[in-house]
């Protein structure tokens, strides 16, 4: 589940978008669709879409599930290679 916080500073949105871009790149590198990754992570396709777009604030559980499905450590989603 993801929440969309209201009235967040611009840098928060920018960071969420960067995390989403990293998730998208890792997903595409593995040849997975959003639906495939959502299924492997046990989240909805809508949550997957909004997380990649950066419009959602994923819970720690979503981050952990995505990292596990992508076979990376959670910190990998927050930093460039």
Protein Blocks (a to p, Z undefined) as FASTA:
>chain_A
ZZddehiafklmmmmmmmmmmmmmmmmmnopafklmmmmnopafklmmmmmnopaccdfk
lmmmmmmmnopafklmmccZZ
